[in-house]
Amino acid sequence: MFMRPSFRLVPDGTKFKFMNGRFLGLAFSAILSTLSVALFFYPGLNLGLDFKGGIVLEVRTPAPANFNQIRKALADKGVANAEVQRFGADTEVLVKLEIQKTEAATQTTIDTARAAIEASSPGTKVMRADAVGASVSKELFRNGLLALGISLAMILVYIWFRFEWEFAVGAVITLILDVTKTIGFLVITRMEFDLVMVAAILTIIGYSTNDKVVVYDRMRENLRKYKTMPLRELIDLSINETLSRTIATSSTVFLAALPLALFGGASLAAFAWTMLFGIVVGTTSSIFIAAPILLLLGEHRLRRDILPAKPVKKT
C-alpha cells in the first residue's frame, strides 16, 4: 500500500485557464525581450576577459585587502588603468589590466604588476595570472555565439522530428525569447559575460527544452485521446496535468542552485544567479509563451482531421 504525500506544491485536478491570458503573456514577453535586445546594444554586456581581452591577476593577501594600496603600488610602477576588485573572501583580490599590443609587452606588464603587488605588503602573493589577446577574444566570442546558434538549430530539428513543425517553431521562438531575457538580466546586473556565462545560457536552453518536451508529450497524448476537444481546452488540460511535475522539477533545481548563488563565491555566484533566473524564465515560458504560440500556429492544422458529425436521417 502506497502512502499519498501529505504536502503538494500543486494540488491534483487543477483547472486553470492558462490560455485566457495568452495574449497578455505573449505581449509581456515581447516587451521584455525587446527591451533586452535594446540593452544588449546599449549599454551592452559587461564582457569578461575571455571576450574583450586583457590581463587578470588573482591575488591573495594575509589580511583584508587594501585596494587603494594595491592601486597605488601599481601606479608607482607605471601600470595604469588597473581595475582592482574583491574576489570572494576579504583576502582575495582580482586585478584586471588592459591588454598589450605584443606578447612581449604583455609578459613585461604581468611581471611588473606581480612585483608591484607582492611588494605592496608582506605576505601578498599573486596566485594566478592569465592573459587573452584581442584576436583570441574575438574568436572566443564568435565561437560562443556559434555554439548558441547551433544548439537552437539542433533543438529545432529534434522537436520537429519528434513532434510536428508547430511544436518545433513554438519551442525555438520561446527559447530565443528566453535567451534574450537572460541577456537583459546580465546587462542589468553587470555580471561579466564570459565563457562561463555561455555555459550557463546553454544549460538554461537545455533545461527549458526539457520542460517544454514534457508538456508537449502530454499535449500529443491528449491530441490522440480527445479527438474532438478544441485545441485551446486541450492545451489547458495538458498544462494542468503536468503542472505538478513542472513545479516540482523547477523547485528542486532552483533549491539546488540557490546555495551556490549565496555561498559559492565569486567564481560560481554569477553562474548560479543566471541559472536561477533562467529556471524561472524557462518554467513560465513553457506555460505562457510556448503553449500560446502552439495554439496560434496549430489551432486549425492540428485539428484538420476532425470532420463534422453527419446528421442522422429520420426514418
C-alpha positions as CSV (number, residue, x, y, z in Angstrom):
1,M,0.0,0.0,0.0
2,F,1.4,3.4,-1.1
3,M,1.1,6.4,1.1
4,R,0.0,9.6,-0.5
5,P,2.3,12.6,0.2
6,S,1.0,14.9,2.9
7,F,2.2,18.1,1.0
8,R,1.9,19.0,-2.6
9,L,3.2,22.2,-4.3
10,V,0.3,21.9,-6.7
11,P,-2.9,20.1,-5.8
12,D,-4.3,17.4,-8.1
13,G,-7.0,18.2,-10.6
14,T,-6.3,21.9,-11.2
15,K,-8.3,23.5,-13.9
16,F,-6.5,26.8,-14.5
17,K,-7.5,28.5,-17.8
18,F,-4.0,29.5,-18.9
19,M,-5.0,30.2,-22.5
20,N,-7.3,33.0,-21.3
21,G,-4.1,35.1,-20.7
22,R,-2.2,34.0,-23.8
23,F,-2.2,37.5,-25.4
24,L,-1.1,39.2,-22.2
25,G,1.7,36.6,-21.8
26,L,2.9,37.0,-25.3
27,A,2.8,40.8,-25.2
28,F,4.6,41.0,-21.9
29,S,7.3,38.6,-23.1
30,A,7.7,40.5,-26.4
31,I,8.2,43.8,-24.4
32,L,10.8,42.3,-22.1
33,S,12.7,40.7,-25.0
34,T,12.6,43.9,-27.0
35,L,14.0,45.9,-24.0
36,S,16.7,43.2,-23.5
37,V,17.8,43.5,-27.1
38,A,18.0,47.3,-26.7
39,L,20.1,46.8,-23.6
40,F,22.3,44.5,-25.5
41,F,23.3,47.3,-27.8
42,Y,23.4,50.0,-25.1
43,P,24.9,49.9,-22.6
44,G,25.8,46.4,-23.7
45,L,27.2,43.3,-21.9
46,N,30.0,43.6,-19.4
47,L,32.4,41.5,-21.4
48,G,34.9,39.4,-19.4
49,L,38.5,38.6,-20.1
50,D,37.5,35.8,-22.5
51,F,35.7,38.2,-24.9
52,K,37.4,41.6,-24.6
53,G,40.9,40.5,-23.9
54,G,43.2,41.7,-21.1
55,I,45.3,40.5,-18.2
56,V,43.8,39.2,-14.9
57,L,45.8,38.5,-11.8
58,E,44.3,36.7,-8.8
59,V,45.9,38.0,-5.6
60,R,45.7,36.7,-2.0
61,T,46.7,38.9,0.9
62,P,47.5,37.9,4.5
63,A,44.9,40.3,5.9
64,P,41.8,42.0,4.5
65,A,43.0,43.6,1.2
66,N,43.7,47.3,1.0
67,F,42.5,48.2,-2.6
68,N,43.9,51.7,-2.6
69,Q,47.4,50.4,-1.5
70,I,47.4,47.9,-4.4
71,R,46.3,50.6,-6.9
72,K,49.0,52.9,-5.7
73,A,51.7,50.3,-5.9
74,L,50.7,49.5,-9.5
75,A,50.6,53.2,-10.4
76,D,54.0,53.8,-8.9
77,K,55.4,51.1,-11.2
78,G,53.8,52.6,-14.3
79,V,50.9,50.1,-14.6
80,A,48.0,52.4,-15.4
81,N,44.2,51.8,-15.6
82,A,44.3,48.9,-13.2
83,E,40.9,47.6,-12.0
84,V,41.0,46.2,-8.5
85,Q,38.0,44.4,-7.0
86,R,37.2,41.9,-4.4
87,F,37.1,38.2,-5.5
88,G,35.3,36.0,-2.9
89,A,36.8,36.4,0.6
90,D,38.2,39.7,2.1
91,T,41.7,38.4,1.4
92,E,41.1,37.6,-2.3
93,V,41.5,40.3,-5.0
94,L,41.1,40.3,-8.7
95,V,43.3,42.8,-10.6
96,K,42.4,43.5,-14.3
97,L,44.8,45.2,-16.7
98,E,44.5,46.3,-20.3
99,I,45.8,44.0,-23.0
100,Q,49.1,45.0,-24.6
101,K,49.9,45.1,-28.3
102,T,52.5,42.4,-28.3
103,E,53.1,39.2,-26.4
104,A,56.4,40.5,-25.0
105,A,54.8,43.7,-23.7
106,T,52.1,41.6,-22.1
107,Q,54.6,39.4,-20.3
108,T,56.5,42.5,-19.1
109,T,53.3,44.1,-17.8
110,I,52.5,40.8,-15.9
111,D,55.9,40.7,-14.4
112,T,55.9,44.4,-13.4
113,A,52.4,44.1,-11.9
114,R,53.3,40.9,-10.0
115,A,56.4,42.5,-8.5
116,A,54.5,45.7,-7.5
117,I,51.6,43.8,-5.9
118,E,53.8,41.4,-3.9
119,A,55.9,44.3,-2.7
120,S,52.8,46.3,-1.6
121,S,52.5,44.4,1.7
122,P,54.4,41.5,3.2
123,G,52.8,38.1,2.5
124,T,50.8,39.2,-0.5
125,K,51.0,36.6,-3.4
126,V,49.8,36.6,-7.0
127,M,48.2,33.1,-7.2
128,R,47.4,33.2,-10.9
129,A,48.0,35.4,-14.0
130,D,46.1,35.0,-17.3
131,A,46.2,37.0,-20.5
132,V,43.9,36.8,-23.5
133,G,44.8,38.7,-26.7
134,A,42.4,40.7,-28.8
135,S,42.3,38.2,-31.7
136,V,41.7,35.3,-29.4
137,S,38.9,37.0,-27.5
138,K,37.1,37.8,-30.8
139,E,37.4,34.2,-31.8
140,L,36.1,33.0,-28.5
141,F,33.1,35.5,-28.7
142,R,32.3,34.3,-32.3
143,N,32.5,30.6,-31.2
144,G,30.3,31.3,-28.2
145,L,27.6,32.8,-30.4
146,L,28.0,30.0,-32.9
147,A,27.5,27.4,-30.1
148,L,24.2,29.1,-29.1
149,G,23.1,29.2,-32.7
150,I,23.9,25.5,-33.3
151,S,22.1,24.4,-30.1
152,L,18.9,26.2,-31.2
153,A,19.1,24.7,-34.7
154,M,19.6,21.2,-33.3
155,I,16.7,21.7,-30.9
156,L,14.5,22.8,-33.8
157,V,15.4,19.6,-35.8
158,Y,14.9,17.3,-32.8
159,I,11.5,18.7,-31.8
160,W,10.4,18.8,-35.5
161,F,11.4,15.2,-35.9
162,R,9.7,14.1,-32.6
163,F,6.5,16.2,-32.8
164,E,5.1,18.5,-35.6
165,W,6.6,21.6,-37.1
166,E,4.2,23.8,-35.0
167,F,5.8,22.4,-31.8
168,A,9.3,22.9,-33.1
169,V,8.7,26.5,-34.2
170,G,6.9,27.3,-30.9
171,A,9.8,25.8,-28.9
172,V,12.6,27.6,-30.7
173,I,10.8,31.0,-30.7
174,T,10.3,30.6,-26.9
175,L,13.9,29.6,-26.4
176,I,15.1,32.7,-28.3
177,L,12.9,34.8,-26.1
178,D,14.3,33.1,-23.0
179,V,17.9,33.8,-24.2
180,T,17.2,37.5,-24.9
181,K,15.7,37.9,-21.4
182,T,18.7,36.3,-19.9
183,I,21.0,38.6,-21.8
184,G,18.9,41.6,-20.5
185,F,19.4,40.2,-17.0
186,L,23.1,40.0,-17.4
187,V,23.2,43.6,-18.8
188,I,21.2,45.0,-15.8
189,T,23.2,43.1,-13.2
190,R,26.5,43.9,-14.9
191,M,27.7,40.4,-14.4
192,E,30.7,39.5,-16.5
193,F,29.8,37.8,-19.7
194,D,32.5,35.2,-20.4
195,L,32.6,31.5,-21.4
196,V,31.1,30.5,-18.1
197,M,28.0,32.6,-18.9
198,V,27.8,30.9,-22.3
199,A,27.8,27.6,-20.5
200,A,25.0,28.9,-18.2
201,I,22.9,30.0,-21.2
202,L,23.4,26.6,-22.9
203,T,22.3,24.9,-19.6
204,I,19.2,27.1,-19.5
205,I,18.4,26.2,-23.1
206,G,18.7,22.5,-22.2
207,Y,16.6,22.8,-19.1
208,S,13.9,24.9,-20.8
209,T,13.8,22.4,-23.7
210,N,13.3,19.5,-21.4
211,D,10.5,21.3,-19.6
212,K,8.7,22.1,-22.9
213,V,9.1,18.5,-24.2
214,V,7.3,17.2,-21.0
215,V,4.4,19.5,-21.7
216,Y,4.4,18.7,-25.5
217,D,4.4,15.0,-24.8
218,R,1.2,15.3,-22.8
219,M,-0.4,17.5,-25.5
220,R,0.4,14.9,-28.1
221,E,-1.1,12.1,-26.0
222,N,-4.2,14.2,-25.4
223,L,-4.5,15.0,-29.2
224,R,-4.8,11.3,-29.7
225,K,-7.0,10.7,-26.7
226,Y,-9.5,13.5,-27.1
227,K,-10.3,13.6,-30.8
228,T,-13.0,16.3,-30.7
229,M,-11.7,18.6,-27.8
230,P,-10.9,22.1,-29.0
231,L,-7.2,22.7,-29.1
232,R,-7.4,25.6,-26.6
233,E,-9.1,23.4,-24.0
234,L,-6.7,20.5,-24.7
235,I,-3.7,22.7,-24.1
236,D,-5.1,24.0,-20.8
237,L,-5.8,20.4,-19.8
238,S,-2.3,19.2,-20.7
239,I,-0.6,22.0,-18.8
240,N,-2.7,21.3,-15.7
241,E,-1.9,17.6,-15.9
242,T,1.8,18.3,-16.0
243,L,1.8,21.4,-13.7
244,S,2.7,19.4,-10.5
245,R,5.7,17.8,-12.2
246,T,6.8,21.0,-13.8
247,I,6.7,23.0,-10.5
248,A,8.3,20.1,-8.5
249,T,11.2,19.8,-11.0
250,S,11.8,23.6,-11.2
251,S,11.7,23.9,-7.4
252,T,14.2,21.1,-7.0
253,V,16.7,22.6,-9.5
254,F,16.1,26.1,-8.1
255,L,16.9,25.0,-4.5
256,A,20.0,23.1,-5.7
257,A,21.4,26.2,-7.4
258,L,20.4,28.7,-4.6
259,P,23.2,27.7,-2.2
260,L,25.8,28.1,-5.0
261,A,24.4,31.6,-5.6
262,L,24.5,32.6,-1.9
263,F,27.7,30.8,-0.7
264,G,29.6,29.6,-3.8
265,G,31.9,32.6,-4.0
266,A,32.5,34.9,-6.9
267,S,33.6,32.1,-9.3
268,L,30.2,30.3,-9.0
269,A,27.8,33.1,-8.0
270,A,27.4,34.6,-11.4
271,F,26.7,31.2,-13.0
272,A,24.3,30.3,-10.2
273,W,22.3,33.5,-10.3
274,T,22.0,33.3,-14.1
275,M,20.8,29.7,-13.7
276,L,18.2,30.8,-11.1
277,F,16.9,33.5,-13.4
278,G,16.8,31.0,-16.3
279,I,14.9,28.4,-14.3
280,V,12.1,30.9,-13.6
281,V,12.0,32.2,-17.1
282,G,12.1,28.7,-18.7
283,T,9.3,27.4,-16.5
284,T,7.0,30.3,-17.0
285,S,7.7,30.4,-20.8
286,S,6.6,26.8,-21.2
287,I,3.1,27.8,-20.0
288,F,2.6,31.4,-21.0
289,I,4.7,31.6,-24.2
290,A,5.3,28.2,-25.9
291,A,1.7,27.0,-25.4
292,P,0.0,30.2,-26.8
293,I,2.4,30.1,-29.8
294,L,1.4,26.5,-30.4
295,L,-2.3,27.4,-30.2
296,L,-1.8,30.2,-32.7
297,L,0.1,28.0,-35.2
298,G,-1.8,24.8,-34.9
299,E,-5.4,25.8,-33.9
300,H,-6.7,24.6,-37.4
301,R,-4.0,22.3,-38.7
302,L,-3.6,20.1,-35.6
303,R,-7.4,19.5,-35.7
304,R,-7.7,19.4,-39.5
305,D,-8.7,15.7,-39.5
306,I,-11.8,16.3,-37.3
307,L,-14.9,16.1,-39.5
308,P,-18.2,17.5,-38.5
309,A,-20.7,14.9,-37.3
310,K,-23.0,13.6,-40.0
311,P,-26.7,14.3,-39.4
312,V,-28.8,11.3,-38.6
313,K,-31.5,10.6,-41.1
314,K,-35.0,10.2,-39.8
315,T,-37.0,7.3,-40.9
